[in-house]
Amino acid sequence: MAIIGPAFMLMLMLTLELGYQLTIDMALNIGVGAGSRYGITGQGSADGSRDSTILSTATSITSGLIDPTQLTVTMASYLTPAAFASSGTKATTTGASSNFVVYTYSYKAYFITGFPAAILGTTYLTHTATVVVQNEPF
């Protein structure tokens, strides 16, 4: 029993940690989808900042799983698909009407237990989600 107990606790901690990190990854992908769906419409927001509304849309849909202070959102807009494919001229905005926009969300998810940190030598995993959309004509 003395051998089985620590092994069971180890497996339990790893299972909990894996489940948490997979949930964060899924939430981040849902958030990038929601944020980009808002971004393609070209809508403004009450405070005048489309970028902040995209960020708040992405974090609010995850029901508090994503901490906005740990989330980094980058956007790059391209005039044509060819410019995107060749890494040509880009603007770091949500783009204009019919532009192609690449949304990249990067999130630092801290471990809930100390065990993975001891093995990996870091206290968090960085999750990244990317989506490419074409803005609607607006």
N, C-alpha and C positions, 0 to 999 in steps of 0.2 A: 504494500500500500504506500510505503514511503517513496517508491519510485514512480508510481502511477499518479499521485497527487500533483507534484510539480509539473509533470508532463501534461496533465489535463489542464492545469492553470495556464501553462504556456499556450496550448492550443486554443483555449478560451480567449485569452488576450489577443492572440493573432487574428482569430475569427472576428472579434469585435472591432479591431482596428481595420481589418480589410473591409468589413461591411460599412464602416464609417467613411473610409476613403472612397469606396465605390459610390456611396450615396452622394458625397460631395461632388464627385465627377459627373454623376448623372444630373444633379442639380445645376451644375455649371453649364452643361450642354443645354438644358432646358432654358436657363437664363440667357444664353447667347442667342438661342432661337427667338425668344420673346423680345429681347432688345433689338435684334436685327429686323424683326417684323415691324416694330415701331419705327425704326430708322428708315425703312424703305418708303414709308408714306410721305415723308417730308413735312410732317406736322411740326408745328412749333410747340412751345410749352408755356405755362403760366409765367415762369420766371425768365423766359426768353432763351434758355439754353437747351438746345436739342440734345447735346451730349449728356448733360446731367439727367435728363428724362430717360434716355436710353439706359443709363446706368441704374437708375432707380427702378425702371421697369424690370430689368434683369434680376435685381436683387429681391424685389418684392414678390415676384412669382415663385421664388424658392422658399417661401414661408420662414425666413430667418436663418436658413442653413448657410447662406453665403453672407459673410461679414463684409460690408462695403469697404471697410478700411484695409482689407487684405486683397481686394480685387483691383486689377489693373486692366483697363480697356484701351486698346489701340485700334485706330481706324485708318484705313488707307483707301482713297477713292481713285479710280482710274476712268478715263474717258471711254476706252474700248477694251474688249477682251484681249486684244493683241498687246496692248500696253501692260495689262496685268500679267500675261504669259511671259513677256520679255522683261518684266520688272522695270518697265519704262517709267515715264513721268507719273508721279502720284502726288496726291494732296493728303494731308493728315486730317481730313474732315469726314463728315458723314456724306459728303458728295452732293452734287446737284441732281437735277432731274435726269433720269436714265443712266446715271453713272453706275459703275460697278464698284462695290465697296467690300473690303475685307475687314471683318470684325474679328479681333483676336482678344480673348479674355484669358487672363492669367491669374490664378488664385493660389495663395499659400495656405494650405490646410495643415494646421498643427496636429500632431499625434495626440490621441486621448490617453494613451498610456506611455510610459517611459521606455518600454522594451524595444520598440522599433528604432527609437532615437539612439539607444545604446548600440544597436547593430549597424545602423546606417550612418551614424555620426552626424546626423542633422535632426532638428526638432520638427521639421515639416516636410511635406511633399508639395511640389508645385504642379498644379493641374492646369492644362491649357486646352481651350476649345476655340476653334476657328470656323467661321462660316463666310461664304462669299455670296453676295446677293446683288441683284440689279435693282436700283431705285425705280419706283413707279414714276411715270411722267407727272410732274407737279409744277 
